[in-house]
Amino acid sequence: MTTTVESRTPAAAAASNRRRRDAGGIWVRAMAAVSVLLAWWLTSLAFTGVVPSPLVTLERLWHIVRYEAFVSSVAVTLGRVGAGMAITVLVAVIVGIAMGRNRIVELFLDTFVLIGRTIPGLVWALVAVMVVGLNNSAPVVAVFLTATPLVVLQIWEAAKAESRDLFDMAKVFEVGRAGRLRHILLPSLVPSIVAGTKLGLTLAWQVVVLAELFGLGSGVGYQIHENFSNFDIAGVLAWTLSFALIMAFIEYGVIGRVQARLVRWRPATELKS
Amino acid sequence: MATIQLDHLRKAYPTKSGSGALQVLDDFSLTVQDREFVCLLGPSGCGKSTTLDVLAGLTKPDAGTVTVGGSAGWSGLTCGYVFQRPRLLNWRTVRQNLEFALAGKGAPRKSWLGKTDEYLRLVGLADFADAYPLSLSGGMQQRVSLARALVIEPDVLLMDEPFSSLDELTARRLRVELLDIVSTQKTTVLFVTHNALEAAFLADRICVVSQRPAKVVEEFDVPVGRPRAPEDPALVAIQAQVLTMLEPDDASPGDPRERELAMP
């Protein structure tokens, strides 16, 4: 009896299997998109004159991109999301580490984090606009208040789980405090920092759009509000869907790639999380 | 002169329930001469690891003193420690894990590439310098941990059952390599094991440690020249002698700890 020799390395074989599976996945995804469009189209037939068809919405989007302030509105909103998330992540890393490593800080802050997590972003957007006023800081503050508890929670738990073993090892090899922070604590937190950022981002863009809706004079939320005032449903849908697609691209395309690079030390099977 | 002296160490840990205390070390004393290779041999959980941690400065003893090289503490001597589990930085490559130790010791950066190459070759991992630890098997990870301890060329090497997770063939080869390295580098070694034959093969002196609280109850010199053959009848005889010593009269015959000790 002869045995067939597998000439490819296991890693190459796994990669090719994954490709084959993904190729099948593309068809399933395409089918999903087609069914959504179909359902949308049927709905538009049932509510003629109220719900615009996909084609009408697409035409409206084309108009927005060509003649209305599409790029500048998206840029303004993205800028607010980015600024809010930058501050959020920075604070969350510091607070999360402090809570994970120091029992007193933990006892002091854990109630705020746990309660803060349950307060809806909608409320923070309202409060921020009322307190900070109709300016660029309001959406940033709203993002910060909404997303921070969530991101802190991720980092706090990871910082807490970090075992003594590695710190003891570093001590034996005479690695100082700075080295321990840089080579042990921070890298061990990277997966949860990225996961927290992704989670926060989903909330952040919704909160920013809400704050803009509540009266800011620029951004995607403002444009949605304008179209709402004119009862232009196609306009509302066109703005919402296009921005949602951009955010999805940032989340899965850009951050997903950054994540894969930052946690490439994990075996491939764990990469998904 | 890297002479190790442990004097009258005491260490108790609070028990889980919080009511009592677990006396791990009670008046534990041990001296390891400069360049000597001493094996601490005893049942699992008897306090051998605690002894190493106290010596390395990771655990504060309740009483007693640690002296390395003549004055209290480590007086500038370097320590390499191979832990029972690898304790690697999973987010750094194998080579970077070794560099972590080199940086801590303050070795000049120019020497890093040569040194890491040399010691990775020694533990048979030359081809895995750029691999991440989690992509390696447990035995390979343990060899990285061994290379990390050796690469700083320490004055004192502490080893906590470093080969117990390896397959016997690899362990055998590494034991030979280890003896080679420590004799060229004139390292003082304190090696914890529960494997009597391993102890006989490696050590200049075997210190048999009692059940908790740990105490050296018997010492055996191993007057066999190096290089040694693992099957040398003289070593096997010493192993047998050590094993009879380990059989306490009052222990139940089926105690799994004793069977562990008899492991080749």
Chai-1 contact restraints between the chains, C-beta under 6 A:
chainA,res_idxA,chainB,res_idxB,connection_type,confidence,min_distance_angstrom,max_distance_angstrom,comment,restraint_id
A,D165,B,R87,contact,1.0,0.0,6.0,A-B,restraint_1
A,L166,B,R87,contact,1.0,0.0,6.0,A-B,restraint_2
A,D168,B,L58,contact,1.0,0.0,6.0,A-B,restraint_3
A,M169,B,R87,contact,1.0,0.0,6.0,A-B,restraint_4
A,V172,B,A56,contact,1.0,0.0,6.0,A-B,restraint_5
A,V172,B,C79,contact,1.0,0.0,6.0,A-B,restraint_6
A,V172,B,Y81,contact,1.0,0.0,6.0,A-B,restraint_7
A,F173,B,A101,contact,1.0,0.0,6.0,A-B,restraint_8
A,F173,B,G104,contact,1.0,0.0,6.0,A-B,restraint_9
A,E174,B,G104,contact,1.0,0.0,6.0,A-B,restraint_10
A,V175,B,G104,contact,1.0,0.0,6.0,A-B,restraint_11
A,P187,B,W91,contact,1.0,0.0,6.0,A-B,restraint_12
A,W265,B,N90,contact,1.0,0.0,6.0,A-B,restraint_13
A,W265,B,W91,contact,1.0,0.0,6.0,A-B,restraint_14
A,W265,B,Y132,contact,1.0,0.0,6.0,A-B,restraint_15
A,P267,B,L134,contact,1.0,0.0,6.0,A-B,restraint_16
